Amino acid sequence: MKVLLLHPDDSAEVGPWAGTQWDLAIDLGWSGTHAYSQQAERLGCRIVSIYGLMDHAQHRRRMRDLLAVGLDQLVDSESVDWWDAFSVFPYQELEQLMLLSCLAEQIPDQAEVFASRPHFTLAALSRLLQRKMENREIRILSLEYKSPIGQRSRRYLKAALALHPSQLAEIALDKWDADYRLRRHFTRQPGASSNPAILLPSAYVNVSLAQVAYARMLPHRRFLMIVTRRSGRLRQLPPNVEVRSLASYAPRLLPSTDTEQARLLALWQGVKNKLFENDPVLRHARDLHVFDGFAKFLKTGLRVRDAWRQVFAGEPIAAVLSADEHNPYTRLPIWLARSRKLRTVFCDHGALNMSFGIRRPISDAYLTKGPMARDYCVEWCGVSAGKIVVGSPPEAHSASPSTPVQRDWIVFYSEAYELFSGRTQTFYAELLPELCQLARRVGRKVVIKLHPFESRRTRAAILDRVLSAEERSLVEVREGPMTPDLFARAWCSLTVESSVAVESTLNRVPCFLCSWFDASWYDYGKQYARFSASYPLDSPRRIREIPQLLEQFHITDETRQGLQTPISPENLESVLSGM
């Protein structure tokens, strides 16, 4: 048996391996079920993504178990669990190793294994295969040698070209001044206040928007938004919300923090060498230096924790309203509030949140926007039903235009698929010609709305490769924040699994999911479809049926209430006060 491991930058049909008859091809990236079925017919062998080797429930359980191994072992004086905080960083590597373990079990002992080019997963897979049979070698087929340094440089350059200058500046500050040693000197110290405030910790604009939507409901309450980075700031804020930078609270280096750091690092050695030894994935991750960044993270994290401590020491914080438990630096103030017996409430900035299914929730209460999100939290994530309160800010969706407008757009909401080794060009080549053909047939145009992490330049280059000049004339690319006309002029919308499916439905715009390209195990798309927030398409050819499907697509008031149920100001006040 001959097995080909395909690098995310390679095609199964182009390269030195293209003329060989393979028995199995494993894509280390992902293209979607439609692309794999088409390639399998042409190549005469089975081809699958590594992301499809485990069923979704198994994937979730295994990842939850992995992240739980180190819990309650690295707890500091403020009750912060530093493995809990750090585990978001090696998450992708742990997921890869988990999937590689599954792959190793499926490769027969006598199989010949080849790779299209070097990939960071190959060393791990070699170790796993050698456990089954000694002298297992993964042979590299690429004729062109590329040094690891050169590959890394090209990867960084490619990523840099996909970002705006402001995003690059933000990344540079996050990397070289994560603990605010420099920024603390250039940020004005805040004035003292005696009025109790509800703390809003934020690192991103979408998080801030979610928090402010609730803050507007209680104009008599003071809200203090502390941003860990510039991208958390909003241009417009209601009068009861004040924004400050966490850098302004960062103290000088504290000797007690250095002592605590040394104690936690000593405990960390025991966790790595003893606890992780008992799990094959964690053991391999340790041996492959996946956790080598912990010491640096701990040093920075303790300094950020000290800045948050200054917030609690200098401000009369009454409660914390968080919209991002996943980010370790905005998770910290929740831990600190808990140690001070202060109320902590979470309100999600998206439609659904898979992180609760693999990481333990730490807030006292969870505001979900509607029954769909509540059902997902309880049934999929396992969050205690007693912690959940259904209630969204009122009228979070766009109001209907005062005068009728022509619904002449087919809006596709794109995402940065490359962040998870997705083959964007393959997907665009399947999707966009079909959308252009539909637009021409029904007299409309295609609007591609880019995610903030996408680059207009790189997306335009892909469009030029996959579309003819005539098709390209039917397409408009939009970037920047969401605008009301994206809903007002939309005939229908499409996405893979973005929460924009819910926003579209709330704005009475039928949304279709490109389910053939959905490789995630989060099951967002299934939940959207289950609550009638979207209609899944299992093939790009189904796009041709959209006019007929729209006749069956009815967005009722009951459907919208299942996605968003407003909370009253009185009930919100009760949730925040713990009554």
Steps between C-alpha positions, in 0.01 A plus 500: 500500500627846404390804701554864397502779758413820317638834623235780519692695233507207254246352260447126469497540121810714449851401607746207489238282672227563240597210273503240779207273582413551867277291723425784743569874501474699823465876467675676790279797416136492388316554173146381568305189414417609144865557405605166651231304315602665172869430559434140606329434166790647305778342709337163557572499873336611821595851612391649834598783731678430825224709661242238401663202673302533826127544549396825661396363839824300530703807400332714763536244780865433424594868485312572823687216673837627375447855624373375837816303588695798635214678678527603867877437508638849424284727714640835616417723800202647315357154418595538134562161337793555264461176306139602439625837372786359289319208337348716222848547347601134435140416408561464124812287548316276747215464253747402226666242725161363599407458134843356415452235771175405330673498159785279626247240611352489149828452313584128466834380636643416157378816324743730320448858611600801290461876546479761226741726694620556859228593750521561874273200569729242337740466793208427729346250259835322462515455878148363507562259214823372659300393802328250268805399297868595520685675217185658359608775262291776346659578166488854364410531130560870438809549283549857619672542835378787713672571827283532811616860539407579140160335536434691820606829340270444202214408732549819703523711183182342365321571827630857508371570149156383609481756782444874523779720644291563813465124551876454459565771760258331739675165452840658560383654828342169606826321431761741638306694761236253615555591866484879438856573615527766229140607453452571868733800463297650212149449640342759725420384851124492560339724757345344807124455521274407790200392289456119483559364151435182308826392335497426126832330404563491125767428241296522178239732352234227470538423870464868586189533283333209679574645843391853410170371362410384852648809667266725299206328668604631843576872452498557877789254554866585443698263276878505479642345184865398535661402169810282485579618147407790277267291281258473793412871486177630349461836331160565654400417856188575704546756781500231771801314352855621557792337319857467628811306406626221723852632433421802719458269800817296446727531809877480530658159528402347834743271692204297628399424142850366424475273804161374390630441150782280632255297710264442208784403264614237752147360509492509119793262478303247701193541281704445183709212626237311700143586402567535127697177494178302543333631183659410162395823327624725782819296531573538128416870517748543784772309317439707185540824704139611453493639854832682488324836498344453844779669700490812281120508510498465878744790541288723276172372640592575859587856400164535323332351808671766713356769272153357549564488876566873486164547328324324788709683759444847354146474364176422687415198284157357586482221239658377176312467171723305260444410137817294452605228742721341234767770484735440797555870569127579520441176691733621776263766643230234535735294719592809704135595548422147617776517762346828622147353516379736227224407256617380154267483201578391145329621182621349176608718208408233244201278435652182648815420700667162470771585756262417786493143370872449557593754773327538833276805536609726786234774514205496740235550230476479121278725291401330174319689229227245446381139536733385219811615688365365829437160344854493358655596835312231690477212252825538302730675750365352822464833684272478802150614405471679834776742401332613178265795455338556160500867408653715227519877467181623329506573129855378448423445131468774240172681471304467176561789257229769498468476122506175301832421332580264218635168627757463226798349689608144562726549803773248579663542841856373469742406779874451548494126423881486475527545877390137528679368190193544282552505123331830422571499127347154461189616683472825302539305175205281598278774638547822307443385139172346618403823677585705192295269280206539740545878515495523122189281481297699757633847416701566817863545604728319745635692800788336690521636855846437644574408859731746686777237487485481120700712257328663205822466299537124546129437443502708181794294371302179557196646324712581196617137489164326538265734309478611139499872419124484443442326834733742678285792381208358700696497829558778753737452795413679824718540810464689824218487756154361435264757345118499487488474121653150517166385641270759341609417143564128543282263298670218693831438677751216519771403747673187628419509873532865600260648754394739224250226414313600815532872428366445149200307628426764764498753216266272299767414244503128408847352559652190342792308651781366280497180703717306254795718609431484874772289664454619857379276779317783677166416330404866471341438161289213632376718785416788264307267272325332792359836609421608141771767497637369170466238229798266445624430147696176465652584160584817303261377230213551746554875454308466174193401703498815717207665316285193566629463857409861577137416432518253792711724728268678743645709784228526761482702820526171687826422319646838592395464863685169514817687405453817702280555804543850650562541871338780697716758683359373828603142430843609380547692822406188695749285307784747559421535868457126556144523623 
